[in-house]
Amino acid sequence: MHGRITGRHVLRHSVVIVREFGTLCFLRCIKAVLLRQRTTFLNVAFHR
């Protein structure tokens, strides 16, 4: 298991991401996908 997020995952689960983690987290996920950052969802969700 690699644990990396992909654009497909973010779009497919966008409602859950927004509902559970907020709009800001969703926007950080979109940013990570657009910038092609190799990161995990937890790194994005619990960003400091």
N, C-alpha and C positions, 0 to 999 in steps of 0.2 A: 504494500500500500504506500503510495507516494504522498498523499495528503494535500496535494496542491489544488488550488481552486482554478476552475476554467470558466470562460465566459458562458459556456453552456450551463454549467452548474449554477452560476449566479443568476442567470435569467430564468432557469427552470424553477429555482427555489426563491425567487425574489420576494414573493408574498410572505413567506416564512421568515426570511431575513429581516424584512422591514418590521413585521409584527413582533418578533422575538428580540431583535437587537437594535432596531431603530433605523431611521432613514440615513443617518450619518454613516453608520456601518455599511449600509448598502452602497452608498456613494464611494466609500473607501474601497469596497470590493470592485466596483466598476473602474475606479482609478487604477487599481492594481492590475486588472485585466487589460485595460487600454495601454498601460505602460509596460506590459509583458513582464511584470515582476514575478519571480518564482517565490511564492509565499504560500502559507497555509491560511485557512479561514480563521483559525484561532489567533494567528499573528495580526490579522486585519481587525477582527472583532474586538480584541483586547489591546488595541493600540494605545500607547501612552502619549 
